[in-house]
Amino acid sequence: MTASDRMRIFVWGIGNPGRRDDGLGPELVRRVEEAALAHVHCEANYQLNIEDAYDIAAADVVVFVDASRDAEPPYEFTRIHPARAISFTTHALDAESVLALCEEITGGCPAAFVLAVRGYEWDIGEGLSQGAADGLDRAHEFLLGVVGLPSIEAIEGFASLKPDAAATI
């Protein structure tokens, strides 16, 4: 498969690096960017916004990466779909609502997944907790595997695997 045949993948990191483990999303995006994969576009921000619906429209797949207080350690990877009822506040828009807006505006939306990396410390300050740093390393390895897959169906197959099983593929 050539670079031009590959799926266009958008990795979107959500979080605030100034709130310890809440910075997991942006840090994972930074690491994926270092891989310099031509078919992968990366962005990071504190939160999702209405305008982000336009940004993801050209992708075949979008992976939203975020820290989670309750994800099974070290991470969970799940398929998501557009929300029927778009919900947002003045401070946040969830990924399903961004997909719904994308669908409303463009008539379609990419296949979408959430990579929720378990976080442990949320106080003001920089730097990840040891548990989050360990999970980040495993999530990074996993995500590089995901963006190398040839199809949406293959990625969906990864979504059904536990982290230890995914590491053996």
C-alpha atoms as one frame of an Amber mdcrd trajectory, in Angstrom:
protein
   0.000   0.000   0.000   1.431   3.384  -0.986   1.113   6.560   1.049  -1.549
   7.832  -1.357  -3.621   4.648  -0.837  -3.644   4.963   2.945  -6.597   6.098
   4.952  -6.440   9.707   6.077  -6.325   9.630   9.862  -6.833  12.571  12.203
  -5.581  12.222  15.786  -7.141  14.853  18.009  -5.699  15.292  21.530  -7.868
  16.897  24.179  -6.589  18.203  27.495  -4.747  20.744  29.582  -1.046  20.050
  30.225  -1.236  22.512  33.139  -3.536  20.093  35.006  -1.122  17.148  35.359
  -2.635  13.983  33.830  -5.214  16.024  31.903  -2.291  16.659  29.524  -2.264
  13.025  28.329  -4.107  13.832  25.076  -1.766  16.608  23.917   1.317  14.615
  24.957   0.224  11.572  22.993  -0.425  13.771  19.949   3.067  15.241  20.295
   4.543  11.750  20.232   2.502  10.712  17.195   3.603  13.881  15.384   7.223
  12.882  15.968   6.591   9.754  13.885   5.950  12.086  10.890   3.429   9.793
   9.193   2.210  11.369   5.949  -1.322   9.981   6.265  -1.804  11.120   9.883
  -2.769  14.677  10.808  -2.560  15.720  14.459  -4.074  18.534  16.493  -4.415
  19.207  20.206  -6.418  21.673  22.228  -7.848  22.104  25.719 -11.322  21.138
  24.502 -13.335  20.418  21.394 -15.072  23.316  19.645 -17.759  23.691  16.992
 -15.128  24.601  14.383 -13.473  21.205  14.858 -16.311  19.625  12.864 -14.809
  21.205   9.741 -11.307  20.022  10.592 -12.222  16.348  10.797 -14.429  16.310
   7.685 -11.683  15.301   5.234 -10.476  12.363   7.336 -11.454   8.730   6.871
 -10.869   8.059  10.574 -10.589  10.321  13.602  -9.191   9.216  16.946  -9.985
  11.495  19.869  -7.361  11.056  22.605  -8.226  12.177  26.114  -7.351  11.502
  29.736  -9.961   9.632  31.748 -10.619   9.354  35.450 -12.427   6.048  35.091
 -11.038   4.230  32.048  -9.740   0.749  32.738  -5.935   1.128  33.032  -3.887
   1.709  30.992  -6.418   2.823  28.323  -9.690   2.029  26.607 -10.284   2.263
  22.874 -13.895   2.471  21.701 -15.870   3.278  18.569 -18.184   6.288  18.825
 -20.943   7.623  16.588 -22.577  11.017  16.013 -24.896  12.092  18.834 -28.516
  12.381  17.850 -28.892  15.366  20.163 -25.992  17.773  19.850 -25.027  18.981
  23.298 -22.501  21.568  24.354 -21.912  24.269  26.901 -19.946  27.468  26.575
 -16.912  25.471  27.720 -17.027  22.085  26.046 -18.373  20.004  23.208 -18.184
  16.224  23.313 -16.724  14.141  20.491 -20.090  12.654  19.501 -21.489  16.169
  19.068 -18.523  17.205  16.901 -19.279  14.189  14.704 -22.956  15.139  14.500
 -22.043  18.686  13.490 -19.628  17.352  10.882 -22.391  15.134   9.505 -24.882
  18.012   9.493 -22.491  20.413   7.747 -20.876  18.075   5.222 -23.362  15.216
   4.828 -20.964  12.668   6.340 -18.357  12.141   8.995 -15.299   9.967   9.497
 -15.317   6.722  11.415 -14.507   7.772  14.961 -12.879   6.303  18.040 -11.913
   7.486  21.511  -8.624   6.478  23.081  -9.182   7.191  26.780  -5.910   6.992
  28.709  -6.248   6.508  32.463  -5.151   9.514  34.499  -4.633   9.732  38.253
  -3.644  13.282  39.242  -5.556  16.399  38.170  -4.116  19.182  40.325  -2.664
  22.329  38.819   0.901  21.645  37.744   2.874  20.193  34.885   4.109  16.664
  34.401   2.315  13.351  34.381   1.899  11.025  37.341   3.884   7.786  37.113
   0.732   5.764  36.418  -0.311   8.106  33.610   3.218   8.103  32.123   3.226
   4.305  32.065  -0.215   4.253  30.426   0.909   6.878  27.933   3.778   4.686
  26.769   1.437   1.759  26.175  -1.234   3.940  24.540   1.406   5.438  22.220
   2.544   2.003  21.057  -1.091   0.973  20.571  -1.996   4.130  18.629   0.957
   3.745  16.279  -0.364   0.250  15.557  -3.871   1.590  14.920  -2.780   4.286
  12.457  -0.832   1.644  10.539  -3.884  -0.541   9.967  -5.242  -0.788   6.413
  -8.980  -0.353   6.997 -11.707   0.922   9.274 -12.766  -2.697   9.845  -9.279
  -3.557  11.085  -9.388  -0.602  13.470 -12.813  -1.708  14.715 -11.263  -5.101
  15.436  -8.648  -3.389  17.588 -11.435  -1.611  19.478 -12.665  -4.986  20.743
  -9.268  -6.048  22.141  -7.985  -5.563  25.676  -4.657  -3.647  25.868  -2.562
  -6.752  26.539  -4.089  -8.611  23.574  -3.569  -5.628  21.253   0.108  -5.529
  22.160   0.600  -9.054  20.790  -0.790  -8.297  17.327
